Amino acid sequence: MASTPSHIDTLLLHSGIAEFNPKTQSAPVALPSMRTSTVRFANMQALDQAIAEKSRGERAATYGRAGMDTHAALEQVFCDLEGAQRAFLAPSGLSAITLAFLALLNTGDHVLVADCVYGPVRYLDKTVLGRLGIEVSYCRAEPQALEAQLRLNTRMLYIESPGSLLFEMLDIPALSEFARKHGLVLVDDNTWGAGYVYKPLHLGADVSVVAGTKYIGGHSDLMLGAVMAKDPDLVRRINETHYAMGYSISADDAWLALRGVRTLPLRMRQHAANALEICRYLAARPETLRLFHPAFPDDSGHALWKRDCQGSNGMLAVELALNEAQARRFVDSLQLFSIGYSWGGFESLTQLVEPSALAVHGYWQDGGADRSVVRLHIGLEAPQDLMADLDQAFQAARQ
């Protein structure tokens, strides 16, 4: 009798394994990248069956845009990670966010959006949603604040937990209760947790969105998004819009994501361990005013993190007693940290957070000219080397 893996680590390691050739009884370890634009059928009955499956909302490849075995294997990975019924692939994290909004909202609808979400959501609102007659309100993702913003046409609550810049942990079970009470669809951007250390669908969210560009890929060499749901009606609505918008990813990117996800457990654990070491180092620095990393005991969201998460990652932000010029020198002086907007790869990255972005979060309302916030992604380098790099950058900042 074949054994069924019960642990997600085992499932991920055996995802996308190639089947044996019935003639040669041999196979490569990994499923090849199956590229195609056209899907061939042996006969009309086979085509009819595929069309019937597709009409029922099932996964059926009738054209290359949907992808074949490589894509299907990656979709199953996202379902396994998130506890979802279906996963829909998109060419980037932002396109996955766009898919969720356009699949679940109509002209005249209103959506509540947590003020801590990924910045480009506001650009999506400004350039697309507003033009389509979809109204958006931003506020703190707490039931009392959300209650004050409710309208008769509110249909969705969109959040990101932890938040995009300062990593605020949100109380998803409480927000789920609020959403159910008011008949709202709760959508969560779960890129931080990647479905591995944080499972919003288990906590009460209806839809999970992930930028697979980050920890799923893990090597900074692909763009990928995914939208997951388990409710049949939501799956149907997302499926229809996904098909209508023509979303597709390359088979090579799907293959790269399958390659990356097999080491996700090891990478996430090491990123998290390294980040905690850097947090302890920064906490002892005289320049540090505040740390933002929910797995760090001093973080304001630590209790929620302990309750809801199974681990952490390499993302943190630190408020430093450095003015803008000093903070820029600090960032420019780092040698092992590259300057970049992304994260989730093997490498360490840094970004000086603009005060205007912090103001959106309601942070620094009293000014803050003598302090700066730097966001760090702690990679897989030896922590002692990263700390030495931070040491010399602090010295340079004070010169």
Summary of the structure (lengths in Angstrom):
residues: 399
radius of gyration: 22.1
end to end distance: 68.6
largest distance: 75.8
contacts: 1352
relative contact order: 0.12
helix: 41%
strand: 16%
